[in-house]
Amino acid sequence: MEAYSDIRAARAIKEVIGNSRWEGVAFAEAFLAINDLGADDEDAARIIFQKGGRSLKASKEIIPIARRDGFLPLLQHREKTGSAENPVTKLFPAFITEQRFLEFLDALIAQRSGLSYREDRGTEHSLRDFTIMEGEIELPINVKNAGTRFENASQLVGLEPDDCIPIPAYKAHAALDSPGYTPNLLYVISVDYGLITLLETMLPKLFSDGEAIVWGLLNKHTGKLVRDAEDLFISRIVRKHWPELQTMVNDKPFHVISARRAIAILQTIPKRTPGIGQRAWGTAARGEVNVHISVKTETKDWSEVAERIVQNGVIDVVKAVNRKVMKEVYDPEI
């Protein structure tokens, strides 16, 4: 894309993600107030103070820089811009997958009287994206996109790469043990290893000029509450262009496993969790400590879970998640 001026960049941010709490939005509005409205330093600084999460003193120190150097130098550059930090490889596939699952939820509640669901996306520190409700019974759902094949799965966890999906161990533990815990949590996972590449090709073709500018800025810059800007931008693009995006992903099945079962696998098959049951964690499998799950033998299709809800209610799935059996286990005194 051609280079853009400070004025174009600031106007694009205000137009596309003007409701975001990202400090970059406050900087853009202050810069535009100076250049378009002739605001004095005090008024421009108060825009940053009120919207950008900076003290009034710090806000006043920013304004001379904006007058001298422009808007873009105010933005903080990302130190890392690889795939792990790039929203196209993390947030877009996740939001698209969640949006597609919404259609499955709509289809589900249409088949049984008394069912409803709540959207929990955007709730800070929440483990759930959606909650299916029937009376007082709740079934929390965390929707995930498995977009990167674990090529060393056979060597490290004893599963074939195409039969292996990761569940972050700390999140599964949090579902069971944290304050406000959600012990009935289900992970609903779509495996789509081609989605990221497809999005990298398709997304730029969907953007307006302003959206393309904001996309470029978000990929290169960070700062206070940048995740809020990313979430707002991604939700806008996905909802606006859902008919086109839907055609890319509408044939991928969803696989279901509970947080309880993921933790049970961690406890009984520790080799499925490199860093706990395998050596050489730092060189062979970097990142979060994950429990690796077999799609074929340890998950159920969403269609099966949905049918159980339709036939027997949410309580049937809650009971299945919390099923117990009697076993002898080691209880060492020493």
Steps between C-alpha positions, in 0.01 A plus 500: 500500500616859432642703786250705695533833675458565870167668430367202301617257767338696783174541310490129414545405865221736609267371227564126537573447871405831655323328792811308603679564830843459332724794574563536126139615456548774761822610327318509165214711638738744667703533180186562293375754753825694454509477122130512404353712780794712611483374859753642743744283695283487812189373317700249294674368811166453675381276214791265570450531876131409478525225238858375495566388856783749553538751781430862408869581546605217265230601251631856492849367422368313195344801326826680407622176342179475298538859379865451409511142364140412413267219602675178394812552716273501806413134448704231672660251260457128556826334596380174347292471186519127431205264469462448875435873551319576173121531537441336161640173632334510841198723537337489157477117484372492859227757439396342171474160670291648782275674249440173318421320825231761571304348211522157662368649824209666320416168338519323837265726694248486216467124560416499872262724689650672804857512369684830467857617485703797618800650325793546738760616248659825606462425871844559650675195643213270402571143392169476316392642165136387522276342763210269414223533759195295592328616816772535762738258325789650307743345253796732431670478159850601395533505120846439357657488157787251460686663216858375532591134455733359768748338264702335780192347662599139426841544661395708798148395598434176312224634274494551125521869405155497336349333809643742756350815646637703796313618809690752719551322830477811716164596349356154555622508862353849543161373384499250785680681779491879468259732684181521296603172339306334220536123561260406219706684238504347151765574241344506153780484245517545125811357332587706192868510409439693180300788644793724589649484149159559348441805716838648417395492135134594532487763774687781319254469212207574732638812668393854417779757475453602864482141622820417311679789671381393846594139425853608411528714812379226732748253354791737560407673824395421856438708813254514788185296431601415143313170540179700533571660161582164343179343632289791380660501156470125456136486614415784260666329203358155572143623547518732201640236266351187654333371179839491324690365799238235577561324171860433603421303815145367489588132454731448799359284785519594865658259750409506870694416817442620856759674714454214749595240240800702383632512858431129544714430192777722638494305827482149354711545183761759598700450180217683323621817671857585397676679780342263753532155348771562240856629510647759259194719524691820429634388163228280355171669592497862606218707645218419739489172686227315314315175551487330161176327411415233244220625276397147401485331840467774763253750356139480393341670201293804583208339315494220760515741793230719347273199447536401867396851600200494266386158621585512872583859588815683608506297822589189301826656377578647844465153653725354228769759575485423873476121477697315770631144529657308789872433461793397715766767497837538668485695826862500618563558869867566421 
